[in-house]
Amino acid sequence: MWDFVNLVDEYIVEGELKRMLSYLVRRGKLLRSPEGSDVRYARPPARLRDEIVQLKLDKAEDPWPGRWHLFTYDIPVSHNTERHRLTRCLHEIGFGRIGRSSWVSPYD
């Protein structure tokens, strides 16, 4: 931990650190509270991720019905942030990418 503190102190300027923390808050990797000068960061609860893992385990135990479930989308380039969030979520829940905007899963 001390090495990390030294790294932040010597090589990362305050503006860059704030930008990195804001990025982690936007991605949902950190929670920020409260606003203003007394800002604190914390890890979000793992409830949703735990639910996804449990759902994957439950689905893996069920026999496969032999059908694939295809998910396709068409999100304009002007909404790149939403597109990237969607693809990250699909990957996390177990879909496999088969094209630029097509994903497939053996589970409903």
Secondary structure, 3 states (H helix, E strand, C coil): CHHHHHHHHHHCCHHHHHHHHHHHHHCCCCEEECCCCCCEEECCCCHHHHHHHHHHHHHHHCCCCCCCEEEECCCCHHHHHHHHHHHHHHHHCCCEECCCCEEEECCC
